[in-house]
Amino acid sequence: MQQRKRKRERKRKRERKRKIEKTEDMKREEQRRKRKSIARRRKSLRQNEYWQKRRRCLHFDLVKVQLTRSSAKLICGFSME
């Protein structure tokens, strides 16, 4: 009788522990997903900024205006690769 009771208690404890671990794993996974999406958003913003600056500089075409790279950087505030 006592053994069954103890066994049942151990089983319940194990189940509770597993349930807690499961929820923690889910939370961890959710946080990871959020961090990834934020990083993705930041990356796209950086790329957008890069191309906006490039577009702004396109009319300072190096061949037409015949600027050196450093003077193009001075005018555009952005280096022309």
C-alpha positions in Angstrom: 0.0 0.0 0.0 2.7 2.4 1.0 4.8 1.4 -2.0 2.0 2.2 -4.4 1.4 5.5 -2.8 5.1 6.4 -3.0 5.3 5.2 -6.6 2.2 7.3 -7.5 3.8 10.4 -5.8 7.1 9.9 -7.6 5.2 9.6 -10.9 3.2 12.8 -10.3 6.4 14.6 -9.3 8.1 13.4 -12.5 5.1 14.5 -14.6 5.0 17.9 -13.0 8.7 18.4 -13.5 8.3 17.3 -17.2 5.4 19.7 -17.7 7.5 22.6 -16.2 10.4 21.8 -18.4 8.2 21.7 -21.4 6.7 25.1 -20.8 10.2 26.5 -20.1 11.4 25.0 -23.4 8.4 26.6 -25.2 9.2 30.0 -23.6 12.9 29.7 -24.6 11.9 28.8 -28.2 9.5 31.8 -28.3 12.2 34.2 -27.1 14.6 32.8 -29.7 12.0 33.3 -32.5 11.5 36.9 -31.3 15.2 37.6 -31.3 15.6 36.2 -34.8 12.7 38.2 -36.2 14.1 41.4 -34.6 17.5 40.7 -36.1 15.9 40.1 -39.5 14.1 43.4 -39.2 17.2 45.2 -38.2 19.1 43.7 -41.1 16.5 44.7 -43.7 16.5 48.3 -42.2 20.3 48.4 -42.5 20.0 47.3 -46.2 17.3 49.8 -46.9 19.4 52.5 -45.4 22.4 51.4 -47.6 20.4 51.5 -50.8 18.7 54.9 -49.9 22.2 56.3 -49.5 23.3 54.7 -52.8 20.3 56.1 -54.6 21.0 59.6 -53.2 24.5 59.3 -54.6 23.7 57.9 -58.0 23.4 61.4 -59.6 27.0 62.0 -58.5 28.1 59.4 -61.0 31.8 58.9 -60.8 32.3 58.8 -64.5 30.2 61.9 -65.4 31.3 64.2 -62.6 34.8 62.5 -62.6 35.2 62.6 -58.8 37.6 60.6 -56.8 36.2 58.2 -54.3 37.1 60.4 -51.3 35.4 63.5 -52.8 32.3 61.4 -53.6 32.3 60.4 -50.0 32.5 64.1 -48.9 29.6 65.1 -51.1 27.3 62.1 -50.5 28.4 61.3 -47.0 28.7 57.7 -48.2 31.6 55.8 -49.8 31.1 54.7 -53.3 32.2 51.1 -53.8 
